Amino acid sequence: MRINSIISNKCFDKNDHKMKVTIKEIKYAISVSKHLNFRRASEECNVSISSLSSAIKNLEHKINFEIFERNNKKVIVTSLGREFLFEAKEIILKVKELENLADASSDSLSSNISLGIIPTIGPYLLPIVLPSLKNKYPNTNLKIIEAQSHSLIQKIENGEIDMGIIALPYSLDRIITQVFWAEDFYWISHIENLQPKQSVKSDDLKKEDLMLLEDGHCLKDQVADLCNVNISSTLNMSASSLSTLVELVAGKMGSTLVPELSLEQLVTKNGALQKAHLDEPSPHRELAFAYRESFKGQKDIQLLKELFYGKLSDHFGRGASAIEA
């Protein structure tokens, strides 16, 4: 019997309660497969390690084969376990789609939304939009997860989250995007370095003094491509966050480039810094919602786009240079 038949039969057979595989057990197994560690999986599932272990053993008893090989040192997914988990993830995606359908006829946001956001957007966008979001949709339970782009896309594809906010350009497969804002980068330098400028060309930047984010951040690649920077041979320093980069600039360690969205928090109130618009073809990056092609919450995407675009337009006093919502 194929694995999908086993799962389908045992998930929904009302006449065989002893052998019924539950959605909770499937989610537990998916979490263990993701972490290959029972402690981390138990933390993600908000249960004790013993409860998680018992649930997995019970699940394996029901389906009559082991999903995991485990000892005190490591957890390995078995060959049958891999097939089981592939089908299990498909079931969880279908369940989420059914849950989304329940809210589709409403004019309001869904009651539960899980939203991922990358670190170079989240700290600067959320303070602008969250107060209005809470006021307009008080009954929506919004779960926000911060992660780098590659991890965020994986969570969307696996159905761990409904949607994400990412920065384009970024290479994507099987993921749909809808842009809601566009912005440019600004060169940040110490005020003692040179006379203040309104704008600067990428050719005028001293590449050997330029500091960017560490590997894994899409902003690093976007800046490098825009400014024709050879990352492997030119850069002498990197950081894990924009705030760290800006503090390094304030300490006269070099210069950096940051998106407009971050200027108010990171640069404007720091008297040791000056900014100059990067005079290269605009926009330098686009902010977009990313979601699965099968995602049923199109209404949520549209409502969030309208709200985010409106609040950003009000905050920056412009709208024409952004992508229309």
C-alpha positions in Angstrom: 0.0 0.0 0.0 1.4 3.5 -0.9 2.2 5.9 1.8 -0.5 8.4 0.8 -3.1 5.7 1.0 -1.9 4.8 4.5 -2.1 8.5 5.7 -5.4 9.2 4.0 -7.1 6.1 5.3 -5.9 6.4 8.9 -6.4 10.2 9.1 -10.0 10.0 8.2 -11.3 6.5 9.1 -14.0 7.3 11.7 -14.5 3.6 12.4 -10.9 2.9 13.5 -10.1 5.3 16.3 -7.2 3.2 17.7 -5.4 3.5 14.4 -6.3 7.0 13.5 -3.3 9.2 12.5 -3.9 12.8 13.8 -2.9 16.1 12.2 -1.0 16.9 15.4 1.1 13.7 15.1 1.9 14.6 11.5 3.0 18.1 12.5 5.2 16.6 15.2 6.9 14.3 12.7 7.5 17.2 10.3 9.1 19.3 13.0 11.4 16.4 14.0 12.4 15.9 10.4 13.2 19.6 10.0 15.4 19.9 13.1 16.6 16.2 13.4 16.6 17.0 17.1 13.8 16.1 19.5 14.6 18.9 21.9 14.4 21.7 19.3 11.3 20.0 17.8 9.6 19.9 21.2 10.4 23.6 21.7 8.9 24.5 18.3 5.8 22.3 19.0 5.5 23.7 22.6 5.4 20.2 24.2 7.8 18.3 26.4 10.4 16.0 24.9 8.8 12.9 26.4 5.4 13.9 25.0 6.9 14.4 21.6 8.8 11.1 21.7 5.7 9.2 22.8 3.6 10.8 20.0 6.2 9.8 17.4 6.4 6.2 18.7 2.6 6.0 18.7 2.5 7.3 15.1 5.1 4.8 14.0 3.1 2.0 15.7 0.0 3.1 13.8 1.6 3.1 10.4 3.7 0.0 11.2 7.1 1.3 10.2 9.8 3.7 11.6 9.9 7.2 10.3 13.2 7.9 12.2 16.2 6.0 13.4 17.4 7.6 16.6 19.9 7.2 19.3 21.5 9.4 21.9 23.6 11.2 19.3 21.6 11.7 16.1 18.2 11.4 14.4 18.0 10.0 10.8 15.0 9.9 8.5 14.4 6.4 7.1 13.7 5.7 3.4 10.0 5.0 4.2 10.0 8.0 6.5 11.1 10.3 3.7 8.1 9.1 1.6 5.8 9.4 4.5 7.0 13.0 5.3 6.6 14.0 1.6 2.9 13.0 1.7 2.5 14.4 5.2 3.6 17.9 4.2 1.2 17.8 1.3 -1.6 17.0 3.8 -0.6 19.9 6.0 -0.7 22.3 3.0 -4.2 21.1 2.1 -5.4 21.5 5.7 -4.1 25.1 5.7 -5.8 25.8 2.4 -9.1 24.5 3.9 -8.6 26.8 6.9 -8.0 29.8 4.6 -11.2 29.0 2.7 -13.2 29.5 5.9 -12.2 33.2 5.9 -12.4 33.8 2.1 -15.9 35.2 2.1 -15.3 37.8 4.8 -14.4 41.4 4.0 -11.9 41.4 6.8 -8.5 39.7 7.3 -8.4 36.1 8.2 -8.5 35.3 11.9 -5.0 33.8 11.9 -2.2 34.8 9.6 1.5 33.8 9.8 3.8 36.3 8.2 7.5 36.0 7.7 9.7 39.0 7.1 13.5 39.5 6.4 15.7 41.3 8.9 16.5 44.2 6.6 12.8 45.1 6.3 11.1 44.0 9.6 12.5 46.4 12.2 11.8 49.4 9.9 8.5 48.5 8.3 6.6 47.0 11.2 6.6 50.1 13.5 5.0 52.0 10.6 2.2 49.5 9.7 1.5 47.5 12.8 -0.5 50.1 14.8 -2.9 50.7 12.0 -3.1 46.9 11.3 -4.1 46.3 14.9 -6.6 49.1 14.9 -8.3 48.2 11.6 -8.3 44.4 12.2 -8.4 43.8 15.9 -9.7 40.2 15.6 -6.7 39.0 13.5 -4.1 37.0 15.3 -0.9 37.9 13.4 2.2 35.6 14.0 5.4 37.2 12.8 8.6 35.3 12.1 11.9 36.9 11.1 14.3 34.9 8.9 16.7 35.4 6.0 15.2 35.2 2.5 16.3 31.6 1.7 14.9 30.3 5.0 11.7 32.3 4.6 11.0 30.9 1.1 11.5 27.4 2.4 9.0 28.0 5.2 6.5 29.3 2.6 7.0 26.3 0.3 6.6 23.9 3.3 3.5 25.6 4.5 5.0 26.6 7.8 3.9 30.2 7.2 1.2 31.7 5.0 3.2 34.4 3.3 6.4 36.4 3.6 7.8 39.9 2.9 11.0 39.9 0.9 13.1 42.3 -1.1 13.4 42.0 -4.9 15.3 41.3 -7.0 15.7 37.7 -5.6 15.7 34.5 -7.6 12.5 32.5 -7.0 10.9 29.2 -8.2 7.3 28.2 -7.5 6.7 31.3 -5.4 4.4 34.2 -6.4 5.2 37.8 -5.5 3.2 41.0 -5.3 5.2 44.3 -4.9 3.8 47.0 -2.6 6.7 49.4 -2.2 9.9 50.5 -3.9 12.9 52.4 -2.6 16.5 53.4 -3.1 19.8 52.9 -1.2 21.7 55.6 0.6 25.5 55.8 1.1 26.3 56.3 4.8 29.7 57.8 5.8 31.2 59.5 8.8 30.7 63.2 8.7 34.4 63.9 8.9 35.1 61.9 5.7 34.2 64.5 3.1 31.9 67.4 2.4 28.2 66.5 2.5 26.7 65.4 -0.8 23.2 65.1 -2.0 24.0 62.1 -4.1 26.8 59.9 -5.1 27.5 57.5 -8.1 28.7 54.0 -7.4 31.9 54.6 -9.3 32.7 57.4 -6.7 32.6 55.0 -3.8 35.8 53.7 -2.3 35.1 50.0 -2.6 37.9 49.0 -0.2 36.1 51.0 2.6 32.7 49.6 1.8 31.1 47.4 4.5 28.2 45.1 3.7 26.1 42.5 5.5 27.4 39.0 5.9 26.5 36.1 3.5 22.9 35.0 3.5 21.4 38.5 3.4 19.9 39.3 0.0 20.7 43.0 0.6 24.4 42.3 0.3 23.9 40.7 -3.1 21.6 43.5 -4.3 24.1 46.2 -3.3 27.0 44.3 -4.8 25.2 43.9 -8.1 24.1 47.5 -8.2 27.5 48.9 -7.4 29.6 46.3 -9.3 31.4 45.2 -6.1 33.5 42.1 -6.2 32.5 40.7 -2.8 35.2 38.0 -2.5 38.2 40.4 -3.2 37.1 43.9 -2.2 35.2 43.8 1.1 37.2 43.8 4.4 34.4 43.8 6.9 30.8 42.5 7.2 28.2 42.5 9.9 25.0 40.5 10.7 22.7 43.5 10.9 22.2 47.0 9.4 22.4 48.6 12.9 25.9 47.0 13.4 27.1 48.3 10.1 25.9 51.9 10.9 27.7 51.8 14.3 30.9 50.7 12.5 30.5 53.7 10.2 30.0 56.0 13.3 33.3 54.5 14.6 35.1 55.5 11.4 35.6 51.9 10.3 34.4 52.6 6.8 31.1 53.3 4.9 28.0 51.4 4.0 24.8 51.4 2.0 21.3 51.1 3.6 17.8 51.2 2.3 15.7 54.3 2.6 13.3 52.5 5.0 16.0 52.3 7.6 17.3 55.9 7.6 15.0 57.3 10.2 16.0 54.7 12.8 19.6 54.2 12.0 21.0 57.5 10.5 18.9 60.6 10.9 19.4 61.0 14.7 23.1 60.2 14.7 25.1 63.4 14.4 28.3 61.5 13.4 26.8 60.3 10.2 25.9 61.7 6.8 23.9 60.3 4.0 23.9 60.6 0.2 21.4 59.1 -2.3 22.9 56.4 -4.5 22.5 57.9 -8.0 21.9 54.7 -9.9 18.8 53.6 -11.8 15.8 53.3 -9.5 14.2 51.5 -7.8 17.2 49.8 -6.1 14.9 47.2 -4.4 11.2 46.4 -4.2 9.3 45.2 -1.2 6.9 42.3 -2.0 4.6 39.8 -0.5 5.7 36.2 -1.4 3.3 33.2 -1.2 2.6 29.8 -2.7 0.8 29.5 -6.0 -1.9 27.4 -4.2 -2.4 29.8 -1.4 -6.1 30.6 -1.0 -5.6 33.9 1.0 -5.5 36.3 -2.0 -7.9 38.5 -0.1 -5.5 38.9 2.8 -2.7 39.8 0.4 -4.7 42.5 -1.2 -5.9 44.0 2.1 -2.4 44.0 3.5 -1.0 45.5 0.3 -3.4 48.4 0.5 -2.8 49.1 4.2 1.0 48.9 3.9 1.1 51.0 0.8 -1.1 53.6 2.3 0.9 53.9 5.6 4.2 54.0 3.8 2.9 56.7 1.4 1.8 58.8 4.4 5.0 58.2 6.3 7.4 59.2 3.5 5.1 61.8 1.9 5.2 60.2 -1.5 3.6 57.5 -3.5 4.3 58.1 -7.2 7.8 56.7 -7.0 6.6 53.5 -5.3 4.9 50.7 -7.2 1.2 51.2 -7.1 -0.6 48.8 -4.9 
